[in-house]
Amino acid sequence: MASPKVTVLMPVCNGERYLGKAVDSILSQTFKDFEFLIVNDGSTDRTMEILKGYEDPRIKVISNGKNIGLTKSLNKALRKAKGEYIARMDADDISESNRLERQAEFLEEQPLVGVLGINSWIIGEKGESLGKTQYATANRGIMARMLGENQMVHSSLMARKELLERLGGYEEKLALAQDYELILRLSNAAKLANLPEPLHQWRINSPGGITKTKREAQKRARDGIRKAFLEKHYSQNQGFRDLVLENWMNNSADRILLEYRDKILANQPFMTRLLIKTRMAAHLLAKRAKRKVLKNGI
């Protein structure tokens, strides 16, 4: 029997409230060539009962004897995955019916892109609309802000399995921001992209969700990850220098980026330093002018 083109990975722990909608949204995809690996991570609610109600042969449930956490559950499923592409899904999110089709098509057509996200509708606890993400779609735009904060919705990602395996999957020492750390590592090996259309509904503020209960811990974890990434890759070559400076210009109040901006400037010859400062000043003036225009409605 041929291997599926796509493997969808979805860990769940006590997800009974939204689980049915999440599963149904994957099973109703226009793209049919996938397997659906669902990791029941020690649930004590009706999660397993709900999963047993599905008879679709594409669903394969992996039951952890006890709760081992999101990171280890993802790696456990990744080791069992047979698809060429790995798609992520969360048990409280919803995928539009053509999500997998559009992502698989894009990765087939763009061999240099290793990780593909989606701009997502943002929904609340009761499914109410809270807006839409507006992340850049091309690698350059994504990386221009990636050292400030994540520019890809984890549960919307589709990546090449070979790339994930080559880089060792998720870092199991991390309980939070494991997606951000993985994407930063992947960005050194392949290009990143986001589809512009919102083919995914990303639920925030759901009970027990990271964005509600662990927001500050998530931020601290992210800051530690990006500092480690910057330190590991710090150099005075133009590629790294431009990456840091562009990220700082997009977020000039960021203390971590400011620290590395200053390190870079301190090691430049006078004329190079002057040119960089002139470029930064022009960029900040342009941003202020744009904000003024938007504020005054001109």
C-alpha positions as CSV (number, residue, x, y, z in Angstrom):
1,M,0.0,0.0,0.0
2,A,1.4,3.4,-1.0
3,S,2.4,5.9,1.7
4,P,0.1,8.9,2.1
5,K,1.3,12.2,0.7
6,V,0.5,14.1,4.0
7,T,0.5,13.1,7.6
8,V,-1.6,15.3,9.9
9,L,-0.3,15.4,13.5
10,M,-2.7,16.4,16.3
11,P,-1.9,15.9,20.0
12,V,-4.8,16.3,22.4
13,C,-5.1,16.3,26.2
14,N,-8.6,16.8,27.7
15,G,-9.9,18.4,24.5
16,E,-13.5,17.1,24.5
17,R,-15.0,20.6,24.1
18,Y,-13.7,21.4,20.6
19,L,-12.3,18.0,19.5
20,G,-15.2,17.0,17.2
21,K,-15.0,20.2,15.1
22,A,-11.2,19.9,14.8
23,V,-11.4,16.2,13.6
24,D,-14.3,16.8,11.3
25,S,-12.5,19.7,9.6
26,I,-9.6,17.4,8.7
27,L,-11.8,14.5,7.6
28,S,-13.8,16.9,5.3
29,Q,-10.7,18.1,3.4
30,T,-10.9,18.2,-0.4
31,F,-7.4,16.7,-0.4
32,K,-7.9,13.0,0.5
33,D,-4.4,11.4,0.4
34,F,-3.5,11.8,4.1
35,E,-3.2,9.9,7.4
36,F,-4.4,11.5,10.6
37,L,-2.2,10.7,13.6
38,I,-4.0,11.8,16.8
39,V,-2.0,11.5,20.1
40,N,-4.2,11.1,23.1
41,D,-1.8,12.5,25.8
42,G,-3.2,11.1,29.0
43,S,-6.7,12.6,28.7
44,T,-9.1,12.1,31.6
45,D,-12.2,13.5,30.0
46,R,-14.3,12.2,27.1
47,T,-11.5,12.6,24.5
48,M,-11.0,8.9,23.9
49,E,-14.7,8.2,23.8
50,I,-15.1,10.9,21.1
51,L,-12.2,9.5,19.1
52,K,-13.6,5.9,19.2
53,G,-16.7,7.2,17.6
54,Y,-14.8,7.8,14.3
55,E,-14.5,4.9,11.9
56,D,-12.4,6.6,9.2
57,P,-9.4,4.4,8.4
58,R,-7.2,7.5,8.0
59,I,-7.4,8.1,11.7
60,K,-4.7,6.4,13.8
61,V,-4.9,7.1,17.5
62,I,-1.7,6.9,19.6
63,S,-2.4,6.7,23.3
64,N,0.2,7.8,25.8
65,G,0.0,5.8,29.1
66,K,0.4,9.1,30.9
67,N,0.7,12.8,30.0
68,I,4.1,13.4,28.4
69,G,3.4,16.9,27.1
70,L,3.0,18.5,23.6
71,T,6.7,18.4,22.6
72,K,7.3,14.7,23.2
73,S,3.9,13.8,21.8
74,L,4.7,15.6,18.5
75,N,8.0,13.8,18.2
76,K,6.4,10.4,19.0
77,A,3.8,11.0,16.2
78,L,6.5,12.3,13.8
79,R,8.5,9.0,14.2
80,K,5.4,7.1,13.1
81,A,4.4,9.4,10.3
82,K,4.5,8.0,6.7
83,G,3.7,11.1,4.7
84,E,6.1,13.2,2.6
85,Y,4.6,16.3,4.2
86,I,3.8,16.8,7.8
87,A,0.8,19.1,8.7
88,R,0.1,20.3,12.2
89,M,-3.3,20.7,13.7
90,D,-4.5,21.6,17.2
91,A,-7.5,20.0,18.9
92,D,-9.2,23.4,19.4
93,D,-8.7,24.8,15.9
94,I,-10.5,24.4,12.6
95,S,-9.1,23.9,9.1
96,E,-10.9,25.1,6.1
97,S,-11.8,22.4,3.6
98,N,-9.1,23.2,1.0
99,R,-6.3,23.8,3.5
100,L,-4.3,20.6,2.9
101,E,-4.9,20.8,-0.9
102,R,-3.5,24.4,-1.1
103,Q,-0.5,23.7,1.1
104,A,0.4,20.4,-0.7
105,E,0.1,22.1,-4.1
106,F,2.3,25.0,-2.9
107,L,5.1,22.8,-1.6
108,E,5.0,20.7,-4.8
109,E,5.5,23.9,-6.8
110,Q,8.1,25.5,-4.6
111,P,10.8,23.0,-3.8
112,L,13.0,25.6,-1.9
113,V,10.2,26.2,0.7
114,G,10.6,23.8,3.6
115,V,7.9,25.1,5.9
116,L,4.5,26.6,4.9
117,G,2.1,28.3,7.2
118,I,-1.2,30.1,6.6
119,N,-2.6,33.4,7.6
120,S,-5.4,32.5,10.0
121,W,-8.8,33.7,11.1
122,I,-8.5,34.3,14.9
123,I,-11.5,33.0,16.9
124,G,-12.3,33.1,20.6
125,E,-13.5,30.7,23.1
126,K,-17.0,30.6,21.7
127,G,-16.0,30.7,18.1
128,E,-16.4,34.5,17.8
129,S,-14.3,36.3,15.2
130,L,-11.4,38.3,16.6
131,G,-9.7,39.3,13.4
132,K,-7.1,37.8,11.1
133,T,-3.3,37.4,11.2
134,Q,-1.4,39.5,8.7
135,Y,2.0,37.8,8.5
136,A,4.3,38.2,5.5
137,T,4.0,35.5,2.9
138,A,7.6,35.4,1.5
139,N,10.7,34.2,3.3
140,R,12.3,37.7,3.4
141,G,9.3,39.3,5.0
142,I,8.9,36.6,7.5
143,M,12.5,36.6,8.5
144,A,12.5,40.4,8.8
145,R,10.4,40.0,11.9
146,M,11.1,36.4,13.0
147,L,13.8,37.4,15.5
148,G,11.2,39.5,17.4
149,E,8.4,37.0,17.5
150,N,7.0,34.0,15.7
151,Q,5.6,34.8,12.3
152,M,3.9,31.4,11.7
153,V,0.9,29.8,13.4
154,H,2.1,26.5,14.7
155,S,-1.2,24.6,14.1
156,S,-1.3,25.8,10.5
157,L,2.1,24.5,9.4
158,M,2.9,22.0,6.7
159,A,6.6,21.0,6.4
160,R,8.7,18.5,4.5
161,K,9.2,15.4,6.6
162,E,12.8,14.8,5.4
163,L,13.7,18.3,6.7
164,L,12.1,17.7,10.1
165,E,13.9,14.4,10.4
166,R,17.2,15.8,9.3
167,L,17.0,18.6,11.9
168,G,15.9,16.2,14.7
169,G,12.3,17.3,15.2
170,Y,11.2,19.3,18.2
171,E,13.5,20.1,21.1
172,E,12.2,18.0,23.9
173,K,13.8,20.1,26.6
174,L,11.3,22.8,25.8
175,A,7.7,22.7,27.2
176,L,6.8,26.1,25.6
177,A,7.7,27.9,22.4
178,Q,8.9,24.6,20.9
179,D,7.4,25.6,17.5
180,Y,9.4,28.9,17.5
181,E,12.6,27.2,18.2
182,L,12.0,24.6,15.5
183,I,11.1,27.2,12.9
184,L,14.2,29.2,13.6
185,R,16.3,26.1,13.1
186,L,14.4,25.2,9.9
187,S,15.0,28.7,8.6
188,N,18.7,28.0,8.4
189,A,18.0,25.0,6.1
190,A,15.1,26.1,3.9
191,K,12.9,29.0,3.0
192,L,9.7,29.8,5.0
193,A,6.4,30.9,3.5
194,N,2.8,31.7,4.5
195,L,-0.2,31.4,2.3
196,P,-2.1,34.8,2.3
197,E,-5.6,33.3,2.4
198,P,-7.0,32.4,5.8
199,L,-7.5,28.7,5.4
200,H,-7.4,28.0,9.2
201,Q,-9.2,29.1,12.3
202,W,-6.8,29.7,15.2
203,R,-8.6,29.6,18.5
204,I,-7.1,31.7,21.3
205,N,-8.2,32.1,24.9
206,S,-9.7,28.6,25.1
207,P,-9.8,27.1,28.6
208,G,-6.3,25.9,29.5
209,G,-4.8,27.2,26.3
210,I,-1.2,28.5,26.4
211,T,-2.2,31.9,25.1
212,K,-4.4,32.4,28.1
213,T,-2.8,30.7,31.1
214,K,0.9,30.8,30.2
215,R,1.4,34.0,28.2
216,E,4.2,35.4,30.3
217,A,6.0,32.0,30.5
218,Q,5.6,31.7,26.7
219,K,7.2,35.1,26.2
220,R,10.1,34.2,28.5
221,A,10.7,30.9,26.7
222,R,10.6,32.7,23.3
223,D,13.1,35.3,24.5
224,G,15.5,32.6,25.7
225,I,15.2,30.8,22.4
226,R,15.9,33.9,20.3
227,K,18.8,34.9,22.5
228,A,20.3,31.5,22.1
229,F,19.8,31.6,18.3
230,L,21.4,35.0,18.0
231,E,24.3,34.0,20.2
232,K,24.9,30.8,18.2
233,H,24.8,32.5,14.9
234,Y,26.4,35.8,15.8
235,S,28.9,37.0,13.3
236,Q,29.9,40.1,11.4
237,N,29.0,38.8,8.0
238,Q,26.6,40.9,6.0
239,G,23.8,38.4,6.0
240,F,23.6,38.1,9.8
241,R,24.1,41.8,10.2
242,D,21.3,42.7,7.8
243,L,19.0,40.1,9.4
244,V,19.4,41.6,12.9
245,L,19.2,45.2,11.7
246,E,16.0,44.6,9.7
247,N,14.4,42.9,12.7
248,W,15.4,45.8,15.0
249,M,14.1,48.4,12.6
250,N,10.7,46.6,12.6
251,N,10.8,46.5,16.4
252,S,13.1,49.2,17.7
253,A,11.9,48.9,21.3
254,D,13.1,45.3,21.5
255,R,15.9,45.1,24.1
256,I,17.4,41.8,22.8
257,L,17.6,43.1,19.2
258,L,19.0,46.4,20.5
259,E,21.8,44.5,22.3
260,Y,22.8,42.7,19.1
261,R,22.4,45.9,17.0
262,D,24.9,47.6,19.3
263,K,27.3,44.7,19.1
264,I,27.2,44.8,15.4
265,L,27.7,48.6,15.2
266,A,30.6,48.5,17.7
267,N,32.6,46.3,15.4
268,Q,32.1,48.2,12.1
269,P,34.6,50.7,10.6
270,F,33.6,54.3,11.0
271,M,32.2,54.8,7.5
272,T,30.2,51.5,7.5
273,R,28.8,52.4,10.9
274,L,27.8,55.8,9.7
275,L,26.0,54.3,6.6
276,I,24.2,51.8,8.8
277,K,23.0,54.5,11.2
278,T,21.9,56.7,8.3
279,R,19.9,53.8,6.9
280,M,18.3,53.1,10.4
281,A,17.4,56.7,10.9
282,A,15.7,57.0,7.5
283,H,13.8,53.8,8.2
284,L,12.5,55.0,11.6
285,L,11.5,58.4,10.1
286,A,9.6,56.7,7.4
287,K,7.8,54.5,9.9
288,R,6.8,57.6,12.0
289,A,5.6,59.4,8.9
290,K,3.5,56.4,8.0
291,R,2.0,56.2,11.5
292,K,1.1,59.9,11.3
293,V,-0.6,59.5,8.0
294,L,-2.7,56.6,9.3
295,K,-3.5,58.4,12.5
296,N,-4.7,61.5,10.7
297,G,-6.5,59.5,8.0
298,I,-4.7,61.4,5.2
